[in-house]
């Protein structure tokens, strides 16, 4: 019985190896200037799995003292719009993101402290056999994240070998003839390239857009245009697709394409939505400190909350203004007078602008406040941070005064 079980385990083990191809420490010709590496690439029947490792750098004491507002923690996450790309046979192939393990997808994120090590996996569609060099295009720069883009990653992914016919009937010898050269076989196209350009119908200027591509009976896949060009590209397998384009301030547009053998060119000219001229807004007033509840009167009971009204930032940024130091120092004193209390800093913005950027800004602002508290002797473990962006407004009004009420930092007691 034991012998049979042992042989069964051996069979399952070798079967698992045969179903996956693994490249350990693949050669990368160009990697990001960050602390993330690809440790292994695994090719299964359905997926291309990137095993990756991130190690948060540990700043020296000298570097930490150089600037009180210097970051002591990082936020990491994977862009769900990332993809693998490969150039072969005179065309561009792309393989979409599927899921992650061990790391969240943006806009969610994971906070890491200096010295933390995170091992994680990212799943993409399976690379076609024969594609042994690819790029990982994780995101584009300029969106407040450091992009983990890797170029020319070399792996083992050989094309399938042709089976040899071992049984051949005996034939009589024929007189010698001059061999006829056969033309080199051209591999059939695996996908069809859909490409096009999104333009303003009036000015003919390129637009930054999101293009949704949906195959009949499947979920839509979204691609972004290349910055500054309005050009989009997407590799499609055979079938009919609905292509839809949405740009804020423009009428939506769509088209149906049939992916067969030839590449597809599909441009879109978007008409601007006519809007009434907006009223002239009065010049923005400089933020002024307002009378706020005294921090020292806050009782250290779980659930108690206070709004730190005089914590002020530069417009659209997470840089603390000098006027904020008075209230910040009061928070430091209150925490030192209540040494067992733990708090959560909650950041809020108004509803002007992109909701995703507002969420990022609210997080960055409370992290800036936390850094100030840490630099003044408060333990990092006592201070939690959470950003709400524009999702929890105090008022839905659009005036300057009402929007100012929504831009706030609140302190909540979470442990007595």
C-alpha positions in Angstrom: 0.0 0.0 0.0 2.8 2.4 0.9 4.6 1.6 -2.3 1.5 2.4 -4.4 1.0 5.7 -2.6 4.6 6.7 -3.1 4.4 5.9 -6.9 1.2 7.9 -7.1 2.8 11.0 -5.4 5.8 10.7 -7.8 3.4 10.6 -10.8 1.5 13.7 -9.6 4.8 15.6 -8.9 6.2 15.0 -12.4 2.8 15.7 -13.9 2.8 19.1 -12.2 6.3 19.9 -13.5 5.3 19.0 -17.1 2.3 21.3 -17.0 4.3 24.4 -16.1 7.5 26.0 -17.4 9.6 28.0 -14.8 12.3 30.5 -15.4 14.2 31.4 -12.2 15.8 34.9 -12.0 15.0 35.8 -15.6 17.4 38.1 -17.4 16.0 41.7 -17.6 17.6 44.2 -19.9 16.0 47.2 -18.4 14.4 47.3 -14.9 12.8 50.2 -12.8 15.0 52.2 -10.4 13.1 50.8 -7.4 13.4 48.0 -4.9 11.3 45.4 -6.7 12.6 42.4 -8.7 11.1 39.5 -10.7 12.4 36.3 -9.0 10.6 33.8 -11.2 8.3 33.5 -14.2 6.0 30.5 -14.3 4.0 29.5 -17.4 1.0 27.3 -16.6 -1.8 26.1 -18.9 -3.8 29.2 -18.5 -1.6 31.9 -16.9 1.8 33.7 -17.0 2.6 34.1 -13.3 5.3 36.7 -12.2 6.7 36.0 -8.8 8.0 39.3 -7.5 9.7 40.7 -4.4 9.7 44.2 -2.9 11.9 45.3 -0.1 11.3 48.8 1.4 14.6 50.7 1.8 15.8 51.7 5.3 16.8 55.3 5.4 19.8 56.3 7.5 19.3 58.3 10.7 21.1 61.2 9.0 18.6 61.1 6.1 15.6 60.9 8.5 16.7 64.0 10.3 17.4 66.0 7.2 13.7 66.8 6.6 10.9 66.5 9.2 8.4 65.8 6.5 10.3 63.0 4.8 8.3 59.8 4.3 8.9 56.9 6.6 6.5 54.5 4.9 5.5 53.6 1.4 2.3 52.6 -0.4 2.4 49.7 -2.9 -0.1 48.2 -5.3 -0.5 46.8 -8.8 -2.3 48.7 -11.6 -5.1 46.5 -12.9 -4.6 48.1 -16.3 -1.1 46.6 -16.6 -0.2 44.1 -19.3 2.5 42.0 -20.8 3.6 43.0 -24.4 5.8 41.1 -26.9 7.0 41.9 -30.4 7.3 38.9 -32.7 6.6 38.0 -36.3 6.2 41.6 -37.2 3.4 42.4 -34.8 2.7 43.4 -31.2 1.1 40.9 -28.8 -0.5 41.9 -25.5 -1.6 39.8 -22.6 -4.1 41.2 -20.0 -3.9 41.4 -16.2 -5.9 38.7 -14.4 -5.3 38.9 -10.6 -2.8 39.3 -7.8 -1.8 37.4 -4.7 0.0 39.0 -1.8 -0.5 42.6 -3.0 -3.7 44.7 -3.6 -4.7 46.3 -6.9 -5.0 50.1 -7.2 -6.7 52.3 -6.0 -6.3 50.0 -3.0 -2.8 49.8 -1.6 -0.6 48.3 1.1 1.4 50.3 3.6 5.0 49.1 4.1 7.5 50.3 6.6 11.3 50.6 6.0 12.9 47.1 5.9 9.6 45.3 5.1 9.8 42.5 2.5 6.8 41.6 0.4 6.7 38.5 -1.8 3.8 38.6 -4.2 2.5 37.1 -7.5 0.8 38.8 -10.5 -1.2 36.7 -13.0 -1.6 37.6 -16.7 -3.0 35.8 -19.7 -0.8 32.9 -20.9 2.0 34.0 -23.3 1.7 32.2 -26.7 4.4 29.5 -27.1 7.4 30.8 -28.9 7.3 34.2 -27.2 10.5 34.2 -25.1 11.0 38.0 -24.6 8.4 40.3 -23.2 7.8 43.7 -21.5 5.9 44.2 -18.2 4.1 47.6 -18.6 2.8 48.0 -15.1 1.7 51.7 -15.4 2.6 55.1 -16.9 4.5 57.7 -14.9 2.9 60.9 -13.8 0.1 59.5 -11.6 1.8 59.8 -8.2 2.9 56.1 -8.3 6.3 54.7 -9.1 5.8 52.4 -12.1 7.3 48.9 -12.0 8.0 48.6 -15.8 10.4 45.9 -16.9 11.7 45.7 -20.5 13.0 42.7 -22.4 12.4 40.0 -19.9 14.0 36.7 -21.2 12.2 33.4 -20.3 12.0 29.8 -21.5 8.9 29.4 -23.7 9.8 27.4 -26.8 7.4 27.0 -29.7 5.9 23.5 -29.9 8.0 21.0 -31.9 6.5 19.3 -34.9 5.9 15.5 -34.4 8.1 13.3 -36.5 6.4 10.4 -38.4 8.4 7.4 -37.2 6.6 4.9 -39.3 7.2 5.4 -43.0 6.5 2.8 -45.7 9.4 1.5 -47.7 9.6 3.0 -51.1 11.9 2.1 -54.0 14.8 4.3 -54.6 14.2 7.0 -57.2 16.8 8.4 -59.5 18.6 11.4 -58.0 17.0 14.7 -58.7 17.8 18.2 -57.8 16.3 19.1 -54.4 13.5 21.8 -54.5 13.9 24.5 -51.9 10.8 25.0 -49.8 9.8 28.5 -48.8 10.2 29.2 -45.0 7.0 28.6 -43.2 5.3 31.7 -41.8 3.5 31.2 -38.5 -0.2 31.9 -38.7 -1.3 35.1 -36.9 -2.3 34.4 -33.3 -4.1 37.6 -32.8 -5.4 40.6 -34.8 -4.1 44.1 -33.9 -6.9 46.7 -33.4 -5.5 50.2 -33.5 -6.9 53.7 -33.9 -6.8 57.3 -32.8 -9.2 59.4 -30.6 -9.6 63.0 -31.9 -11.6 66.1 -31.2 -14.1 66.3 -34.1 -13.7 70.1 -34.2 -10.0 70.8 -33.5 -8.7 67.4 -34.6 -6.5 67.4 -31.5 -5.7 64.0 -29.9 -7.7 63.1 -26.7 -6.7 61.1 -23.7 -9.4 58.4 -23.4 -10.4 55.0 -22.1 -11.4 52.5 -24.8 -13.7 49.6 -23.7 -13.4 46.5 -25.9 -16.1 43.8 -25.3 -16.4 40.5 -27.1 -19.9 39.1 -27.5 -20.8 37.2 -24.4 -17.7 38.4 -22.4 -16.8 41.2 -20.0 -15.3 44.4 -21.4 -11.5 45.0 -21.4 -10.3 48.6 -21.1 -7.2 50.1 -22.6 -5.9 53.7 -22.4 -4.7 55.9 -25.2 -0.9 56.6 -25.4 -0.3 60.0 -23.6 -0.3 63.0 -26.0 -1.2 61.0 -29.1 -4.7 59.7 -28.7 -3.5 56.4 -30.1 -4.8 53.1 -28.7 -3.8 49.5 -29.5 -5.2 46.1 -28.5 -4.6 42.6 -29.7 -7.8 40.6 -30.3 -8.5 37.0 -30.9 -11.0 36.1 -33.6 -14.5 37.2 -33.1 -16.8 40.3 -33.1 -16.2 43.1 -30.7 -18.0 46.2 -29.5 -15.6 49.2 -29.1 -16.8 52.1 -27.0 -15.0 55.4 -26.2 -15.8 57.7 -23.3 -14.1 61.0 -22.7 -15.4 63.6 -20.1 -17.0 66.5 -21.9 -17.6 64.7 -25.1 -20.4 62.6 -26.6 -19.8 58.8 -26.3 -19.0 56.9 -29.5 -18.9 53.2 -30.4 -18.3 50.8 -33.3 -18.5 47.1 -34.0 -15.4 45.4 -35.5 -14.9 41.8 -36.7 -11.4 40.4 -36.0 -10.5 37.9 -38.7 -7.1 37.8 -40.4 -6.2 41.4 -41.2 -5.4 44.1 -38.7 -8.1 46.7 -38.0 -7.9 50.5 -38.1 -10.7 52.2 -36.2 -10.5 56.0 -35.5 -13.1 58.0 -33.5 -14.0 61.7 -33.9 -15.7 62.8 -30.7 -18.1 65.8 -30.6 -17.7 68.2 -27.6 -20.8 68.4 -25.4 -22.3 71.9 -25.5 -22.4 73.4 -22.1 -23.5 76.9 -20.9 -20.8 79.2 -20.0 -19.9 78.8 -16.4 -20.4 81.8 -14.1 -17.2 83.7 -13.3 -16.1 82.4 -9.9 -14.7 84.9 -7.4 -11.0 84.6 -6.7 -10.2 81.9 -4.2 -9.6 83.2 -0.7 -6.5 82.2 1.2 -7.2 79.7 3.9 -7.5 81.4 7.3 -7.4 79.7 10.7 -10.8 79.4 12.3 -11.7 79.0 15.9 -11.8 75.3 16.7 -12.5 73.2 19.8 -9.5 72.9 22.1 -7.6 69.7 21.6 -6.7 69.5 25.3 -10.5 69.2 26.1 -10.8 66.0 24.1 -11.5 63.0 26.5 -9.4 59.9 25.7 -12.5 57.7 25.2 -12.8 55.3 22.3 -14.9 56.8 19.5 -14.4 60.4 20.5 -13.5 62.6 17.5 -12.3 66.1 16.9 -11.8 68.1 13.7 -8.4 69.7 13.4 -9.6 72.8 11.6 -6.3 74.6 11.6 -4.3 71.9 9.9 -3.8 73.6 6.6 -2.2 72.5 3.3 -1.1 74.1 0.1 -3.9 74.0 -2.5 -3.9 70.6 -4.3 -0.9 69.4 -2.4 0.1 67.5 0.8 2.5 70.2 2.0 1.7 71.5 5.5 1.5 75.3 5.8 3.5 76.9 8.7 0.2 78.0 10.4 -0.5 74.3 11.1 2.3 73.9 13.6 0.4 75.3 16.5 -2.4 72.7 16.3 0.1 70.0 15.4 2.1 70.7 18.5 -1.1 70.6 20.6 -1.8 67.1 19.2 1.7 66.0 20.1 1.3 67.3 23.7 -2.1 65.6 24.0 -0.7 62.3 22.9 2.2 62.6 25.3 -0.2 63.4 28.2 -2.2 60.3 27.3 0.6 57.8 26.5 -1.6 54.7 26.1 -4.0 56.3 23.7 -4.0 55.3 19.9 -5.6 57.5 17.3 -6.7 57.4 13.6 -6.2 60.4 11.4 -8.9 60.7 8.7 -8.4 62.9 5.6 -11.2 64.4 3.5 -11.2 66.6 0.4 -13.9 68.6 -1.5 -15.5 67.1 -4.6 -13.6 69.2 -7.2 -11.5 67.2 -9.6 -10.8 63.5 -10.3 -12.2 61.3 -7.4 -9.2 59.0 -7.7 -6.7 61.9 -7.3 -8.8 63.3 -4.4 -8.6 59.9 -2.7 -4.8 59.9 -3.1 -4.5 63.5 -1.9 -6.5 62.7 1.3 -4.2 59.8 2.1 -1.0 61.8 1.4 -2.2 64.6 3.7 -2.9 62.5 6.8 0.4 60.7 6.2 2.1 64.1 6.2 0.5 64.8 9.6 1.6 61.4 10.9 5.1 62.1 9.8 5.1 65.3 11.8 3.9 63.5 14.9 6.5 60.8 14.6 9.3 63.4 14.1 8.2 64.9 17.4 8.5 61.8 19.5 5.2 60.0 18.9 5.4 56.2 18.2 4.3 55.3 14.7 2.3 52.3 16.0 0.0 54.8 17.9 -1.1 56.6 14.8 -3.3 55.1 12.0 -4.2 56.9 8.8 -7.1 56.6 6.5 -8.2 58.7 3.5 -11.8 59.2 2.3 -11.3 61.6 -0.6 -14.6 63.3 -1.4 -16.8 60.4 -0.3 -17.9 61.7 3.1 -18.8 65.4 2.7 -20.1 67.6 5.5 -22.1 69.5 2.9 -23.1 69.1 -0.8 -23.0 72.8 -1.6 -20.6 74.1 -4.3 -19.7 77.5 -2.8 -16.2 78.3 -1.7 -17.2 78.3 2.0 -19.1 75.0 1.7 -16.2 73.3 -0.2 -13.8 74.6 2.5 -15.9 72.7 5.2 -15.3 69.5 3.3 -11.5 69.9 3.3 -10.6 68.7 6.7 -8.5 66.3 8.9 -10.2 64.6 11.8 -8.7 62.7 14.8 -10.5 59.7 16.2 -9.6 57.8 19.5 -9.4 54.1 18.6 -7.7 52.8 21.8 -7.8 54.1 25.3 
